[in-house]
Amino acid sequence: MGANSSSICELPENEYLKRLSGAEAVSENDPFWNQLLSFSFTAPTSSAELKLLEEATISICKSLVENNPRTGNLGALIKVFLSRTKELKISAECQNHLFIWQAHNALFIICCLLKVFICQMSEEELQLHFTYEERMPGSYGVECEDLIEELLCCLIQLIVEIPLLDITYSISLEAVTTLLVFLSCQLFHKEILRESIIHKYLMRGRCLPYTSRLVKTLLYNFIRQERSPPPGSHVFQQQTNGGGLLYGFASGVATGLWTVFTLGGVGSKPAPQQEQSSPLANQSLLLLLVLANLTDAPDTPNPYRQAIMSFKNTQDSTAFPSPSPHAFQINFNSLYTALCEQQKSDQATLLLYILLHQNSNVRTYMLARTDMENLVLPILEILYQVEERNSHHVYMALIILLILTEDDGFNRSIHEVILKNITWYSERVLTEISLGSLLILVVIRTIQYNMTRTRDKYLHTNCLAALANMSAQFRSLHQYAAQRIISLFSLLSKKHNKVLEQATQTLRGSLSSDDSPLPDYAQDLNVIEEVIRMMLEIINSCLTNSLHHNPNLVYALLYKRDLFEQFRTHPSFQDIMQNIDLVISFFSSRLEQAGAQLSVERVLEIIKQGAVALPKDRLRKFPELKFKYVEEEQPEEFFIPYVWSLVYNSAVALYWNPQDIQLFTMDSG
């Protein structure tokens, strides 16, 4: 970018950049391109670093926007890049550092320019900039009309065909980033884009045949979590004696340009976990999520979503159902391992949700695993840390649990997995507990948090639905889990009484005053009573289906039997209270017969004996509690802003001015 540039503040005066953006057209065969593209740097690793770069080059970009219609220099730069990518695969195999190095630099400049163009103009204006060529006044070029499609197709080919080596890591990452930038036009629209020019190119024409290969490659990039190679290994090795063609060619050409980056002199220092993560894996996952959530065209379903919905395990030899135009196979064991290890990030949790919800092959495989604790524990930890997580991440984790609990096999098996010393659970030392009991504890804690803080009915509903799905399969509940079930009911009971008292007092006050409007306590009371009934149904489901497996729940029920008195004659709960009342009466009677001053061990022994003696036909059968997750209508209204908030917050070295963002507010992510 210029031999004389020694700091980033000098970029606006850089002679090579000024010529690129100036009023003079540069032929794609001009030696200028070799000079422009011969710079070495460590790519920005944070949005703060890229922000500094963008601010320094804004005048260059504005100049190019103004002059490009006459010079066509943007198109010339893209053609230079396209010509160099034709031999990229061979260059990688032959370890041709110079060729890959310059191709990467060309793409880096294109990506930086594109981001500014997309932010400042409509897709139609952007498309025009790709058609401009060097021409005489009054003449119009026609052969570059599909340069956008050619570039998009080239980027996809680069991602899926170039082997991932130390020397190709940076250009592979840049290709993924550039596709994200192409799709970022959504950020600058409040409404969901349904007829985007870029979407059309990606879902039809020359890009379409690469759909399954692109999805597969992005998934494998996520699975492998390849870390960025050491600085220098992907560009060139600096030799102490100054020898070597590449070093001789590169030395002195803009080497001072990126010193401020390599020394960490700008922006905020990445957190330790960011330094250790894989930029390519992170960026690939974000691109995959963006592609999966593109809206369907009127006559074309989203092919990337189709690919995600239909891929199978490499161990699965059955034929694909017809038609499956974008089907492929991938190693499910590797995918499962990566998903288990990466759940700390929103985007990995969102991917897990998409796969469980949309791909029946993945769902069947995961539910058949004998080590489900490796997947469930990270999800529970997300819910446990609800105060530290954003609401979307919590929702995704909760919906994943709801989907899993739709399966009876899962609900049985989680009570057979015994865990020891759950260090992140701080309310109580859990030296030994089943995965099922831990799941109950965390979901109940989430409900209680929601009752006191967010008061979100949607979160309440899904928590209770997961507990309800599990209730018939409760087995050997930990005493603390049993206590927390009854404690939650106690909390709801107190809340019910409080609202009832407020409603009564308000009603009395209104009799003496006709002026003030009455608060709508009826609605609050109705919501609380719905939740109380759900809790009673969960307890009842456990008692009718697995009473003899859960002495600790019966013990907790007897210990707090007074809680249930007020609901025995309540018209909303009379039917569901019959079984609970019967169990309380039956076991209370047996305990009275056994005498006073009974130890906890003796009480539990009597409960176990009584569970065998209680005739099952005395308990009234109710319909099985089963709740299935159903995605809301127009899910894109939720998922597209959510995905782009993740890109905005998580993408490696992608910076957008918050004031330019239209899709979501800065606190929504």
ABEGO torsion letter per residue (X at the ends): XEAABABAAAAAABAAAAAAABABBBBAABAAAAAAABBBBBBBABAAAAAAAAAAAAAAAAAAAAAAAAAGAAAAAAAAAAAAAAAAAAAAAAGBAAAAAAAAAAAAAAAAAAAAAAAABBAAAAAAAAABBBBBBGBBBAAAAAAAAAAAAAAAAAAAABBBBAAAAAAAAAAAAAAAAAAAAAAABABBBABBAAAAAAABEAAAAAAAAAAAAAAAAAAAGBBBBBBGAABBBBBAAGBEAAAAAABGBGAAAAAAAAAGABEBBBBAAAAABBAAAAAAAAAAAAAAABBBBAABBBAAAAAAAABBBAABABBBBOBBAABBBBBAAAAAAAAAAAAABAAAAAAAAAAAAABAAAAAAAAABAAAAAAAAAAAAAAAAAAABBAAAAAAAAAAAAAAAABAAAAAAAAABBBBGBAABAABBBABBBAAAAAAAAAAAAAAAAAABAGBAAAAAAAAAAAAAAAAABBGBBAAAAAAAAAAAAAAAAAAAAAAAAAAAAAAAAAABAABBBBBAAAAAAAAAAAAAAAAAAAAAAAAAAAAABAAAAAAAAAAAAAAAAAAABAAAAAAAAAAAAAAAAAAAAAAAAEBGBBAAAAAAAAAAAAAABBAAABBBBBBBBBBBBBBBGAAAAAAAAAAAAAAAABBGBBBBAAABAABBAAAX
